[in-house]
Amino acid sequence: MTLPSSIQTLALAMLASVFAWSAADKLLHWQDGLTEVRTQLPFAPVILLCGTVFLQAAGSLCLLAAAFFPDQPMLRYLGGWAALALAGFTCMATLLFHAFWREANARDKRRTLTVFLEHLALAGGLLLAFTLLLTT
């Protein structure tokens, strides 16, 4: 069973929107992004933040290209691999930056656990996008 192309386009665009926004936000608030990276990864924060922005921006563009030009095999291929790269990135970032087990009080632990699980769900959606784009 395949999804109607309009639903696939919408789903891929929704996945891409998170990363496009995040890349833009990091560019607009560069110092805040550096501070966030330094809290968990004090080595080479500028390089890590540049890599993050690049991956998020390029990945979202590849997903959008695959979404809006589904009949182009190369764009589907790039979109699929971008989805996999973004899923891996999201899993690593989730473990580093949303570690609910480090929270001291129960309220913060619940809040961070919710964010942690939301990010895992996003990674799951990206894995579905990966399989969709590279197998159909």
Residue pairs with C-beta under 8 A, 6 or more apart in sequence:
2 136
3 11
3 132
5 70
8 67
8 70
8 132
9 67
9 68
9 70
11 67
11 125
11 129
12 63
12 64
12 66
12 67
12 79
12 129
12 133
13 63
13 64
13 67
13 68
15 63
15 83
15 86
15 122
15 125
15 126
15 129
16 59
16 60
16 61
16 63
16 64
16 67
17 60
18 60
18 122
19 56
19 57
19 59
19 60
19 63
19 86
20 56
20 57
20 60
20 61
20 64
22 56
23 52
23 53
23 56
23 57
23 60
24 57
25 33
26 33
26 49
26 52
26 53
26 56
27 53
30 49
33 49
33 52
33 53
34 45
34 46
34 49
36 97
37 45
37 48
37 49
37 52
38 45
40 96
40 97
41 48
41 96
52 89
52 93
55 85
55 86
55 89
56 86
56 89
58 82
59 82
59 83
59 85
59 86
59 89
60 82
62 75
62 78
62 79
62 81
62 82
63 79
63 82
63 83
63 86
63 129
65 72
65 75
65 78
65 79
66 75
66 76
66 78
66 79
66 80
66 82
66 133
67 79
69 75
70 76
76 133
76 134
77 133
77 134
79 129
79 133
80 129
80 130
80 131
80 132
80 133
80 134
81 130
81 134
83 126
83 127
83 129
83 130
83 133
84 126
84 127
84 130
86 126
87 123
87 124
87 126
87 127
87 130
90 119
90 122
90 123
90 126
91 119
91 120
91 123
93 119
94 116
94 119
94 120
94 123
98 112
98 115
98 116
98 119
99 112
99 116
100 109
100 110
100 112
100 113
100 115
100 116
101 109
103 109
103 111
103 112
